[in-house]
Amino acid sequence: MILQTMLLKTINSKFITKATLLVCFISFGFINAQEIIEDEKPVVEKVKDSVTNKTRIKADGVAAVVGDFILLESDLDREIEQFKAQGADLGDLTRCELFGSLLESKLYAHQAIQDSILVNELQIQSRVDQQFQGILGQLNGDMDKMLEYYKKDSEKALRDEMYEINKNNYLAQEMQAKITGDIEVTPEEVRTFFNDIPKDERPTFGTELKLAQIVVIPEVTEEAKQAVIDKLKGFKTDIEENGSSFTTKVLFYTEDSASKPTGGKYTLNRKQPRMVKEFREVAFSMQEGEISEPFATDFGYHIILLEKIRGQEYDVRHILLRPELTQDAIKKANDKIKEVREKIVDRTLTFAEAAREFSDEEETKYEGGQLTNPTTQDFNFELTRMEPELYSQIQDLKDGEISEVLQDEDRINRIKFKILTVTDRIDDHEADFAKDYLKIKNLALQDKQIKAVEKWQKETISETYIKINGEYRDCDFQSNWLKK
């Protein structure tokens, strides 16, 4: 579940810890999930309820047992250090709150096994391979440093633990989806939810803007396209005829920074679409060991090596090259958008008309340049929740004013030019059922999901073997982990 910006007071107190932490901890951290192997060992020193305490000295015994899983004393410390290393801000969260979230994740995973939720072993292993290579790449290939950081004696030990983490996180996510996936709210339920909120507790929604933009992208010349096609054909010939290494060429030449640390490797599944359509069609038409001819996607030009077919899964490596942009093409694009801006300022065209006629951004041009909020799927952007880069571009704009020409980039385009305008502004206001229906509907859905999760937790905790040891028995858990 995703928390919306304005959670009701009635929701905040009982849900923000659970939902936020649950999402947070179902991530790539090193929490051991093992079969029950030992009982608790004595605690040498009591833990203060603070995530910042660093003076603890204790034996590494069993802190809790949840069904078939155990949590060791060291697990929570290790997870906290992992988050700190990633720059996460744990704020005022206590050890008890963090520990409670770990208990939840283990309960989900345990019940997923009881419900026979299946795990795609090959998919999990592929995930581990990508994570392992990604981390190793960040450490410049220094395996010893990686093992030292994660306190493991061997690569196998680290990979085994990463596998267990990924598998149990997958189980927990699937169990959550099973609980809440089919929950919906009717218009009448939304109305009832809103009417049940005391008037003095109704949320206030912050200032919202509707934004539009026009984008002009420099054209790539046919000569530049042919140059990268020829270069990729040269790579293919060198590998097939001279025995050169595909992976080595990836490391030297690919422009796909995401896959470079893994040697350009991706695992595709016929039943789970990943990558753009053109990429999948080429990969799924190949034989093992084959290298494709160069082909185009929105991202540039590729060649693919199909390494292995495992049922529905295809292990591929690819090299991505993007055609060079000439200075002349960049200048033409810049001049074009300046002319478009002048037409709008001179009132020769409206912003919406100019967007439909001149914008190169397919996603927005037919809506008159109107931007869609990816979170809410409507046209409203809450000012305080706007992406910093977008906010910096529109913060000084008055309604109807046109920005200066801005140079930008995205995953597909290294350079693009754009102009922006504010088409509407809704000042901060108390929730209004008609005006804010979509937001209220989301809150009503969250409330219904919360209640379903709470009911599921209460029932499942009562039916599951759970044992909390040592200092954690003094925690004031929100759920009945102590079965009082």
N, C-alpha and C positions, 0 to 999 in steps of 0.2 A: 504494500500500500504506500502511496505517496502522499505525504502531508501537504495540504494546500497552504498558501500563505497565511490566510486568516482562519485558523481553527477556532471554533467557538470555545468560550470559557468552559462550558460543560464538557467539552471533549478534551481540552488540553490536559486537565489534571489527571485523567485516567489513561491517556493514550500516548502522549508525546514521548514518554520514556520508552514504552514498549515498541512503538513503531519505528522511532528514529534509531534506537539501538539495534533493533532486530535487523533493519536494513544495513546498519553500519557493520554489524558483526558477521553478517553473511557476505563476507568479502574474503580477499586473499590474506588471511592471517594464519598464524601457526598455532591452532588449538588442537591438541591431541584428541582423537576419538578412537577409543580402544575397547576391546572386550574387558569385562570386569576381571581384574587379576590380583587385586590386593585390597585390604581394608586400610583405614586411615592410619597414619603415623602421628605420633604426638607432636603438638605444636610447641615450639620453643618460646615464641613471643607472639602476643596477640597483635593482630593487624588493626591499625587505626583505619576508620572508614574514609579513606581519602586516596584518590588515584595518584597523588603526588608523593606519598610516603615512600622513601627509598631506604629506610633503616631496618627493614624486616629481615630477620634471620630465622629460618625454619626448615624442617625436613620437608622433602617434597612428597607428601602423602596424598591421599585421596580426599579432595575437598567435597565432592558430591558424586552420587551415582544417580543416573536417570535412565531407567530401563537397562539397555545393554551398553550404555556409554558411561564413562567416568570423566570427571574433570579433576585434574591434578592441581595441587597448590600453586605450581609454577605457571599453569596455563594462563591465568588472568594477568599475572605480571608480564608474561611474554607478549600477550595480546596488547596490553597497554603500551609497552615499549615499541611494538610494531606500529601502532597508531602514531606515537610521538615521532618515530623515524619518518613517517609519511607527512608530518606536519599537521596532523589532525588536532583540533582544539576540543578537549574533553570538557572544558568549562567547569561547571559545578557538579558534574556527575560523580557519584560516590562509587566505591568499590562494590558495595552491595547492589547498586543499580546495574552496574556493568555485569556483575556475576549473575544477577537475575536474568539478564538478557542472554547470557551464555546458556543458562538452564533452559530457556525457551527454545533456543536453536536445537539443543540436544533432544528436547521433547518432540519437536517437529520431526527430526531425523529418525528417532526411535519409532514413532508412530508410522512414518512412511514405510519403514521396513515391515511393520506389522500389517500394513495395508497392501503389501506386495507391490509398491511402486517400483517400477523397473529402472535400472540405471544403464545407460549405454556406456559400457566399459571403454570402448574405443574412443568415444567422444570425450570422456573424462581424461583418458590418457593423452589425447591430442591437446586438451586444454593444459594439462600439466607440462607437456613439451613446450608449448608456446610461452607459458609463464616462466618456465625454467630458463629458456633461451633469452627471454626478454630481460630478466633480472641479471643473468650472466652478462648480457650485452651492456647493461648499465654499469657493471663493474669491470668493463673492458676485458671480459673473458677470463678474469682471475678466479679460478675455481676455489683456490685455497681461501681467498677472502670471503667468497660466498659461503663456504662451509663454516668458516669461523663466525661469520655474522649470524648464521642460523644455528650455530652450536651443534653441528652434525659432524660425524666422523668420516662419512663417505657420501659420494654422490647418490648411491642407491638409497641410503637412509633418508636423505633429504627428499628424493623423488617419492619414496614410499609415503612419507608424511604428507607431502603435497597432494598425493593421490587421495589419501584418506580425507584430507580437508575438503578437496574439491568434490569428492563423492558425497560426503555428508552435507555439505552446503547445497548440493544439487537436490538431495533428498528433502532437505528442509524447505527449499524454495518450492518444490513440487507439492509438498504437503500444504504449505500456505496457500498455493494456488487452488488446491483441491477444496480447501475450506471456504475461500472467498470468491473463487472464480465465477460461480454461477449466480452470485448475489446481484440483484438489480433493484431499483426503486421505481415505483410508479409515480405519476404526477400527484396523485392523492397523498402518497406517503411523503413526498417532498413538501406539500402544503401543510400536512399535519406536523411534520418536523419543524417547519418554520414557525407555525402558530404556537407550538409548545415552548418556544424560547421566550422567556420573560423579556418584555420590551427593553428593560434596562440592561439586558445581557446580550442583546443582538450585536453581532460583530459590525465593526466599521471597516469598510473597504477603502483602501488608500486611493490616491489620485491615479487615474488610468488615462493612457493616451492611445489613440489610434494613429498608426504611422504608415506612410507609403514611401516607396523608393523607386527610382529609375536606375537601372544598371546598364552600363555599356562595357562590353568586353572586347579587348583588342583581338583582331582577327589573326589567325595563324595562316601563314602563306603555304601554298601547296609545296613549295620547295622545302620548307622547314619540315613538313609532314613526311615528305619522301626521304629526307635526310635521316630521320629516326627509324623509318622502316628499313632503309638500307643498313643502318647500323645494327639493328636487331637481326636482320638476315645474316649479317657477318658473324654475330655471336652464334647463331644456330649452326652455321657452316663450320666454325672453328670447333664447336663442341662435338658435332657429329663426325667430322672428318679428321680432326687433329687430336681428339681426346681431351680437349680443355674441360675444365670444371665449370658446370653451370653455377654452383654455389659461389665459387670465386668471382665469377662475373657479376653475380648479384651484389656481393659485398663491394665491388669496385664501381658498379655503374647504376644500380637501380635507384629510382627516385621515389620509391615507396618506403618511406622511413619507418612505417609501422612494422613491416615484415623483414626489413634489412637485418635486424639482430638474429632472426631465425633462418637466415639464408633464403628469404623470399617464400617461406613455407606457409601454406594454408591448407586446412582440411575442409573439404566441401561435402555436404550431405544432400543427396537428391531430394530428401523429404523435408529438409530444413534450409530454405533458401539463404544463401550467404553470398556476398559479392554481387555485382551488377549482372543483369541478364546476359549480356554479350560474353562476359567472362565465364559464366556457368555453362553456356551453350558450347563454347569451345572445349572446356575441360571435360564435359560429359561425352563428347564425341571422340575422345582420344583413346589410344591404347597405352598400356603401361610402357614406360621408357621412351615414348614419343615426345618430340618437341614441336609445338605448333608453329605455324607461320605467324608473322606479326599481324595483330588485329587491334582495332581501335575500340576504346570506351570513352566515356566522358572524362576520364582521368588521364588519358594519353594513349600510348601504344604499348602492347605487351607481347611477350612470348611466354608460353607455359611449358614446363616439363611435368608430365604426369608420372609421378614416382610409383604410386601403389594404388590399386583398387581393392577395397575391403568391403564387399557387399555394396551398401549404399554410400559408403564413404570413399572419397578420392583425395589422396595426398598429392598436392601439387606444389611446385615452386614457380615463381614468375619473376620476370624482369620488367620494370616499368620505365619507359622513357617519355618525356614530354617535349614536344617541339619547342624550339626557341622562339621567342617573340622578338620581332625586329623593332628598333626604335621608331621606325616610320609607322608601324602598326599601332604602337603605344600612343604616338602623337595624334594619329587620326582618331582614335577612340576618345582621347582627352578633348580634342577639338569638337567632336560630335556632341559630347554631353554638355559642353559649355554652350553650344548653339541651342540645344534642347532647353537648357535652363533659361536662356535669354527669351525664348519663345513663351515660356511659362510666365516669367516676370513681366514681359510685355503684354501678357494676356492674349497672345495669339492662339495659345492652346491652354486648356486646363491641365493640371497635373495628371489627372486620370487619362485624358486623351493622349497626352504625350507618352505616358507609360505604355498604353496599348499600341501606339505606333512605333516607338523607338526603343523600348527596353529590351534587353537581351535575356532577362531573367524570366524563364517560362513560368515559374511557380507563382509569380506576382503580376505579370503584365496584364493578364486578362481580368484581373480584379482591380485594374486601375493603379497597380503598384502597391496595393494594400498588403501589409505584412501580416502574417498569421502567427499568433503566439504558439510556439510548439508545445507548451505545457497545457494550455487551456483549449487549444484548437479554435479560438475565436480571434477577433481582431484587437482585443484589448491587452495592453501591456501595463502592468502595475509599475508605477514609477520607481518604487523602492525595491522592486524585485527584478528590474531590468538588467540585462548583462552589462557590465561596466563599460565595455567598448561601445555598445549601442547607446548607452546613456550619455557617454561623453560626446557623441556625435549629434545628439538632439537636445541636450540640456538647456542650451541658450535659445532654442527656436521658439518663437511665438506662433500661435495658431495661424496656419496658412502661409507662414514664411518658408522660403526655400533655402536649404543649406547651401553652402559653397560646395564646389566639386570636391569629393573625397576619394582618395585612392585606398583601395581595400584589397583583400585576397580571401580565398577560401580553399577548401581541399582540392577543388578542381582547377581553379584559376589563380595563377600566381599574381596577376594584376587585373584589377577591374576598377572602373570608375563609377561613382554613384552620387545621386543627390537625394535628399530626404525632405519630408515635410510632415508636420503634425496635422492630421485631418480632423481630429476631434479630441476633446479633453473632458474627462469626467472627474470633477473634484471629489475629494474624500467625502464619504457619506455613510450614513447608517444603512445597513442592508435593506434593500427594497425587493419584495418578492418578484415583481414583474421585471424590473430592470436587471436584477442580479440572479435570475432564475438558474442559470448554468452553475454559478458558484454555489448557490444554496443546494442545488441537486448534488453536487460533488460532496458537500458537507453531510448531506443526508445519507449518501451512499457510504461514506466513511463511517458514520455513526452506526449504520446497520452492519457493516463489516466488523467494527470493533465489538459489537455485541455478539456476533457470531463467533469471533475468535475467543472472547471471554468465556462464552458458553462451552466451546470446544475445549479450552484449556482446563476449565473447572472439571469437566467430565473426565478428560484424559488424565489429569493429574491424580484424580481419585482412583483411577484404574491401573496406574503405572507404579512400579516399584521405584521409589525415590528416597534417597537418604542424603541428608545435608550434614556435614561434619564440622566440628571445631567452631571457629569464630563466626562462620557464616550462619550458624543457628541463631545468632543474635540479630541478624538482619531483619528489617521490617519490610518483607517482600510484598509486592502488590498482589501476587498470586499466592495460592496456598501451598507453597512448596514444602512447608513444614507439616502440612496436614494436621493443623490444630483443630 
